[in-house]
Amino acid sequence: MTRLIDPVLLRTLAAVVRSRSFSRAAEQLGLGQSTVSQHVQRLEAQVGHRLVARDTHSVALTPEGETVLGFARTVLDAHERLERALSGGPVRGKVRFGASEDFVQSRLSEVLRDFREAHPSVDLELSVALTGFLHDALARGELDLVLGKRHVGETQGMLVRRDRLVWVGLPTALPERGEPVALASFPAPSITRAVALAALTQEGRAFRITCTCASLSGLRAAALAGVGLMAQPRSLIPDGLQELAHPDLPRLADVEFVLSGPGLHREPSRALAHEILNADIWD
């Protein structure tokens, strides 16, 4: 293989893996779905291996795809550093960044630490709240960039990935037949709360809210005490809790993680958005 691989093709592969969908990768990259497919096919032809296993329900990497993705992330990171170097020195300024409560206890903290180390001239201000409150602050001009959630079908923000909401907690908190579901939940306007209540109501399932708390650590403590079940993205299940399945629990809808705000298109927030989009926060 004598030709250099176009970073655009590597970026497309990374987006397909991150969003687990060709259509959602196209939305994220601002391309047509056919273009995304062509990029992956061109990359597969160039490396001489099938990289992505496709079926009607999912997208997964082949072993060769896993190998290429590892190198792709290194190449894309180096490419981004080169662009910054050629743009005239280190990124400077302030980023007022808002993150939804349940992201903060994930590996997002590692991304923020790496960002601060890579950009010591950037002043990072972090705000943690429910997505609805963060978007209100964004509308008031108080934040530059927000990592939050949206319902599937909504269009605001740049898609990071889609995830399934699941019931989590302790098996001892599962309802006995005929008993209402005990629910530990964020307060309104929480998206996970809205999805959980809508699913229970649609199924005609009785429920009672046994804990309301704006802090994920508080909800985790309640769930660990067996006070109730939580609805959480599958990739963000708190330590000590487990995904639960029960015939009396309705299936929950997917949610999408998105980046929003004017900082998507200007430095230094754009650099942070790039780090989040290319990080393995939920894998």
N, C-alpha and C positions, 0 to 999 in steps of 0.2 A: 504494500500500500504506500504509494509515493506522494499522494496528494494530502495536503493538510485538511483537516476536518473543519468545516465552517462552524464557528461558535453558535450561529443562529440555529443550526440543526441540533446542537447539543442543548441549547436553551429550550427548544421545543420538546425534546425528549424529557428533560427535567420537569417541564410544566405538565406533560401528560402523566408522569408518575405522581407528581404532587397532587394533582386534581383527580387522578384515577379515572379520567374520561377525556376522550378526544374533543368532545363538544365543549366541556368546561375549560380545557386547556386553550381552545380557540378563543373563548371569551376572555380569558385571562391575558392572552397575548395580543388581543385585538386583531386576530386573523380569522379567515374562514376555516371551517372544519376540514374542507378538502385540502387546504394548504397545510394544515397540521399533519394530515395523513401523508401528504407528499413529502414533507420534511422527514418524517420517520422512515418512510420507504427509501428516501435518498440516503439517509444515514445507514440503514440496514444494508443497502447495496454497496455503500462505500466500505463498510467494515467486513462485509461478507458473512454476516450472521443475522438471524432473526433476533430482534431485541425485545419485541413486545408481543406477548401472547394475548390475542383478542378473542372475546366471545360476545354474545349479546348482552351480557350482564356485568362484565368486569374487564379491567385492564390490568395485566400483571407483567412483570419483567421476566424474561428468560434468564438463565445463569449468565449468558453472554451480555444480556442487557444490564444486569447488576454490575458487571465489571465495567462496562462502558459508562454507566451512570456515575460510578465512583470517580473515574477520570474526568468526566464531564464537569462535575462540581468543582474540581480543582482548576480546570481550564477556565470555567466561567468566573471563578473568584479572581484568578490572575488577570483575566480580561478586564474585569471591573476595576481592579487596582491600577492597571495600565491606563484605562480611560481617565481615572481620577488624577493620575500623575501628569498626563498630557493636558489636563484641563486647567492646570495652573496652580498646583500646590495642594496642600491638605484641605479637606472639607472643614469649614468653620461655621460657627453660628449656634443657634439654639433649636432643639427639637422638643416641642410640647407634645408628648406621646401619651395617648390614652389606650388602655387595655382592659378588656372585659375581665371581670373578677376571676373566672375559672381558668384563664390563660396564665395568670401570674404564678400559679403553683405548678405550672408545666415547665418544660425546658426553655420557655421563652426567656427566663432569667439568664440562661447561658448565652442566648443570642444578644441580649442587651449588654452583658458583660463583654462579649467579644467585640461588639460595636464600639463600646467606650474605649477599649484597648486599641482598636484600629483607628479611632478618630478622637484622639485626646483633646483636640481643639473644639469639640462639639459639646455644648452644655445640654445634657439630657434631663428633661423634667418628665416624670412619670405620674400619670393619674390613673387610678383604678376605680372602676364603677361598673354598673350595668350598662349594656350597650346603648339602651335608650337614653340614659343620662349623658353618656359620652357624645352621642350624636347631637344632643341639645347643646352641649358645650362647644362642639364643632361648629354648629350653626351660629353661635355667639362669637365666633372667632377666637375662642380661648384655647383651642387645640389645633395642631398642625396635621396630625396623623392619628388614626384610630384603628385598632385591631379589635373587631367585634364579630357579631353573628347577624345573620339575616335568615328569613324564611326562604325556602326554595321557591323560586319564581320571582322574587324581588330582584331588582337590577342595580340598586345603588352600591357603589364600591367596586373594588377590584377583587375578583375571586381568588382566594388562597387555596381552599380545598373544601370538599363536602364531607360531612361525617354523619353517622347515624346516631340518633339519640336512643339511649337504652335505659332501662330501669336498673339502678344500682343500690346496694345496701347490704344488709345481712339477711341470710335466709330466715332467721327468726322473726324478721319484720314482715314477711310475706303474709297476706291476709288469709284467714281461714275462709272456707266457703261461706258466702253470704255476708261476710264482714266488709266494711268499707276499706278502701285503700288508704293507709296512712301516708301522708306526703310531707316531706321536708323540702321546702322550696325557697328560691329567691323571691323577693317581693315583686309586684308589678312595677315596671313594664318588662320583666324578664321574658326573653324569647323561650327559654326552656320551660318556664312555668306555663306560658301560653300554650305551648305544644302539648304538655302533659295534661292540662285541664281540658283542652279541646278533645284529646284522644279519649279521656275518661268519660266526658260528657257524650261524645258521639256513640260510645259503646253502651251508654246507659249505666255506667259503673259507678256505684256510690263511692265517695271519697271524703276524707276530712284532712285538712291541713294541720298537722301537728307541730310544725316548726316553720317559721318564716324568718329568714336571716339574709342580709345583704352580703355576708362574708362566706366564702366557700369553706373556710376553716370551721366556722360555726355550724354550717350544714353537715360537714363531714363528722363533726363531733356528735351531732344529733343522730346521724345515720349509724355511727359506730355504737351508739347507746341503744340502738334498736328502736328509736322513736318513730322512724318512718323511712320511706324509700325516696330516692332522688332520681330525677331525670337528668342525665349527663351525656355529653358526646362520648362515644365509645373510646376515643383516643385520649380522653381527659378524665378517666375514672380515678378518683382520689385513692391514695394508698390505704390499704386495709379494707376497702370495699370491693364488691364483685358484681359483675353483671348478673342479673336475675331474670329467669324466664318462668312464667306461671300462666296457666290457662285463663286466669281471671284478669291478667294484665294486658291491656291493648298494646298493639305495636305502635311505636312512636315514629313520627316523621323524621326525615333528615333535616339538618340545618347546614348552612354554609358559613364558613369563616371568610371574612372580607377585610381588606384594608380600604379606608376611606379618608378623604380630606385633601386639601390643596397641597399638602406635603408630598403627595404622590408625584408631583410634577416639578418640584423645586428642591434644591439642596438646602440644608443637609438632611431633610426628612426623606428625600428620595433614596439616599444611601441606606437609611434604616429600613425602608420598605424593601429594598433589594435584598438586604440581609435576611429579613423575615421570609420573603418569598422563596429564597434558596436554602433555607435552613431545614433540617430534619427534626422539626419541633415535635411532631406527633408520631414519627415512625418508631 
